[in-house]
Amino acid sequence: MKRIFSVLAGAILAIAVASLSPAGAGGVSGDDRATIRTMIGDQIEAFRSDDAALAYGYAAPGIKRLFPTPERFLEMVRNQYRPVYRPRSVTFGEIVETPDGVLQEVFLTGPDGNGWIAAYVAERQADGSWRISGCALRPDDAPNI
């Protein structure tokens, strides 16, 4: 199961990075950027308080098909995305548009003190709202200051 999540996360990140274009030039407004950052931050806070229903509410339909209950979703994050589940610090980076959605880079310090980069993919829903459709996590090789 861990291998499946690693492959899925790597595929999302590879697709997103291969097709980067700066956000703002197209369909992502300043309000959209703020909404996406707030959504991701709120989901991280929901993870911190083990509020499975709230965290699950930010997930796109494709994620909900993979994890049909809030409890299963939270368990997956707890086991596979520990730096997202219990970060010591969270810093938002760039937002870029990709064919698969909007990519928000988030720099995390995990519970063990190691640095991580989470590449969140947000997709606009038919009703105009934003939901998280994926998150790829990789170690941040930059030295800690």
Secondary structure as the mmCIF struct_conf table of DSSP 4:
data_model
#
loop_
_struct_conf.conf_type_id
_struct_conf.id
_struct_conf.beg_label_comp_id
_struct_conf.beg_label_asym_id
_struct_conf.beg_label_seq_id
_struct_conf.end_label_comp_id
_struct_conf.end_label_asym_id
_struct_conf.end_label_seq_id
HELX_RH_AL_P HELX_RH_AL_P1 LYS A 2 ALA A 18
TURN_TY1_P TURN_TY1_P1 SER A 19 SER A 19
STRN STRN1 SER A 21 PRO A 22
TURN_TY1_P TURN_TY1_P2 ALA A 23 GLY A 24
BEND BEND1 ALA A 25 GLY A 27
HELX_RH_AL_P HELX_RH_AL_P2 GLY A 30 ARG A 48
TURN_TY1_P TURN_TY1_P3 SER A 49 ASP A 50
HELX_RH_AL_P HELX_RH_AL_P3 ALA A 52 GLY A 57
TURN_TY1_P TURN_TY1_P4 TYR A 58 TYR A 58
STRN STRN2 ALA A 59 ALA A 59
HELX_RH_AL_P HELX_RH_AL_P4 PRO A 61 LEU A 66
BEND BEND2 PHE A 67 PHE A 67
BEND BEND3 THR A 69 THR A 69
HELX_RH_AL_P HELX_RH_AL_P5 PRO A 70 GLN A 80
HELX_RH_AL_P HELX_RH_AL_P6 ARG A 82 TYR A 85
BEND BEND4 ARG A 86 ARG A 86
BEND BEND5 ARG A 88 ARG A 88
STRN STRN3 SER A 89 THR A 98
TURN_TY1_P TURN_TY1_P5 PRO A 99 ASP A 100
STRN STRN4 GLY A 101 THR A 109
TURN_TY1_P TURN_TY1_P6 PRO A 111 ASP A 112
BEND BEND6 GLY A 113 GLY A 113
STRN STRN5 GLY A 115 ARG A 124
TURN_TY1_P TURN_TY1_P7 ALA A 126 ASP A 127
BEND BEND7 GLY A 128 GLY A 128
STRN STRN6 TRP A 130 PRO A 139
BEND BEND8 ALA A 142 ALA A 142
HELX_LH_PP_P HELX_LH_PP_P1 PRO A 143 ASN A 144
#
